[in-house]
Amino acid sequence: MKHITIYILFIVTAAMILLNRYTELYINNSIVHFILLFIAAASFVIIIGHLFGKLKSDKSIIITFIIVAALCLLKSFLSWSSDWKTQTVIYANKENPKRTIEYQMQENRFGFGYKKRTIERLKIIPTIDWITDIDTLGLEADKWNKVEENIDELRIKK
């Protein structure tokens, strides 16, 4: 039963990480992303350790967790940029309040400046969105309300 749980954890978390990387699914919280990455990596190492008969004691599993956590922290520090933050909600969908068109910015952690984008965002759950790049010039006016709500999640002084 324990092995099945580890296999399921690996499949679910690895699928979420891959979907975040290769589709429009976006995990909008760095902590949630780190937790999913850690669970996927740790469960993969434990599965491989069990297959080769190397991880038999609780002590070896705990040491494995510590090493995997350190490697995941190092990877996240060196490679992840900051989260995309909503600066302005430009349009809200008339039929679905979870669908918005937003102007977002992302801080560059190791340099100066910001990346910018305008996206259509569908909030699936609080930490997971479905995003698509959008050109606001061709919007159908009957489906969207212009709201111009200033959110300023980056707290940029104007």
C-alpha positions as a printed Julia matrix, in Angstrom:
158×3 Matrix{Float64}:
   0.0    0.0     0.0
   2.88   2.37    0.82
   4.44   1.82   -2.6
   1.19   2.54   -4.43
   0.87   5.86   -2.57
   4.4    6.85   -3.59
   3.7    5.91   -7.23
   0.48   7.95   -7.23
   2.24  10.93   -5.62
   4.94  10.79   -8.27
   2.5   10.53  -11.18
   0.28  13.39   -9.98
   3.06  15.81   -9.02
   5.23  15.07  -12.06
   2.19  15.56  -14.3
   1.45  18.93  -12.68
   5.06  20.09  -13.1
   5.12  18.97  -16.76
   1.75  20.58  -17.49
   2.98  23.81  -15.92
   6.1   23.7   -18.09
   4.67  22.65  -21.45
   1.05  23.87  -21.53
  -0.89  27.02  -20.64
  -1.52  25.65  -17.14
   0.24  28.0   -14.73
   1.04  27.43  -11.06
   0.95  31.0    -9.79
   2.58  30.44   -6.41
   6.3   29.68   -6.01
   5.78  27.79   -2.76
   3.19  25.46   -4.3
   5.48  24.95   -7.3
   8.41  24.11   -4.99
   6.31  21.65   -2.97
   5.16  19.87   -6.14
   8.74  19.76   -7.46
  10.03  18.39   -4.15
   7.34  15.7    -3.91
   7.93  14.65   -7.54
  11.72  14.49   -7.13
  11.65  12.8    -3.72
   9.09  10.2    -4.73
  11.08   9.46   -7.92
  14.29   8.93   -5.91
  12.45   6.71   -3.41
  10.93   4.63   -6.23
  14.37   4.16   -7.81
  15.89   3.39   -4.4
  13.29   0.73   -3.71
  13.76  -0.82   -7.15
  17.5   -1.19   -6.57
  17.09  -2.18   -2.91
  19.08   0.77   -1.52
  16.45   2.57    0.56
  15.39   0.11    3.22
  15.68   2.0     6.52
  13.82   5.08    7.7
  17.18   6.8     8.26
  18.18   6.42    4.62
  14.8    7.77    3.48
  15.11  10.83    5.76
  18.63  11.54    4.49
  17.31  11.21    0.93
  14.54  13.74    1.7
  17.1   16.22    3.06
  19.38  15.87    0.02
  16.49  16.19   -2.44
  15.14  19.25   -0.57
  18.57  20.92   -0.69
  18.9   20.23   -4.42
  15.37  21.53   -5.11
  16.09  24.71   -3.12
  19.32  25.24   -5.05
  17.51  24.71   -8.36
  14.71  27.1    -7.44
  17.14  29.79   -6.28
  19.29  29.62   -9.41
  16.68  29.11  -12.13
  13.25  30.4   -11.17
  12.23  33.93  -11.88
   9.68  35.56   -9.65
   5.96  34.94  -10.03
   3.91  36.9   -12.52
   1.98  39.57  -10.61
  -1.2   41.25  -11.78
  -0.88  45.0   -12.07
  -4.22  45.75  -13.72
  -7.36  43.77  -14.47
  -8.31  45.26  -17.82
 -11.45  43.27  -18.72
 -13.78  40.9   -16.9
 -15.85  38.3   -18.72
 -19.59  38.94  -18.57
 -20.52  35.24  -18.31
 -17.7   33.83  -16.16
 -16.28  35.98  -13.33
 -13.22  33.7   -13.11
 -12.14  34.78  -16.63
 -10.28  38.06  -16.85
  -7.84  39.84  -19.11
  -4.92  41.14  -17.08
  -1.75  43.12  -17.49
   0.98  41.33  -15.53
   4.6   42.01  -14.69
   7.43  39.79  -13.47
  10.5   40.99  -11.59
  13.88  39.88  -12.85
  15.51  38.37   -9.74
  19.1   38.7   -10.9
  18.88  41.91  -12.89
  16.98  45.12  -13.16
  13.65  45.62  -14.82
  10.45  43.74  -15.46
   8.95  41.42  -18.03
   5.43  42.39  -19.13
   2.5   40.52  -20.65
  -1.22  40.8   -21.31
  -3.04  37.53  -20.81
  -6.47  35.96  -20.57
  -6.62  34.23  -17.21
  -9.05  31.53  -16.14
  -8.76  30.86  -12.41
  -9.14  27.11  -11.9
  -8.29  27.0    -8.18
  -6.54  29.67   -6.07
  -3.0   28.6    -7.04
  -3.58  27.26  -10.56
  -4.65  29.23  -13.63
  -5.09  28.59  -17.34
  -3.46  31.47  -19.2
  -3.27  32.43  -22.85
  -1.61  35.4   -24.49
  -4.19  37.72  -25.97
  -4.37  40.74  -28.21
  -6.96  43.13  -26.78
  -7.54  44.88  -30.12
  -9.75  42.1   -31.47
 -11.95  41.51  -28.42
 -15.65  40.93  -28.79
 -17.19  43.8   -26.85
 -20.37  41.87  -26.05
 -18.41  39.29  -24.0
 -16.18  41.58  -21.92
 -16.69  44.45  -19.47
 -13.89  47.0   -19.28
 -12.99  47.35  -15.58
  -9.44  48.84  -15.44
  -9.05  47.67  -11.82
  -5.6   48.59  -10.48
  -4.27  45.66   -8.38
  -0.52  46.53   -8.22
   0.68  43.25   -6.66
   4.31  44.33   -7.18
   3.68  47.52   -5.16
   5.38  49.74   -7.73
   5.34  53.34   -6.58
   3.99  55.74   -9.18
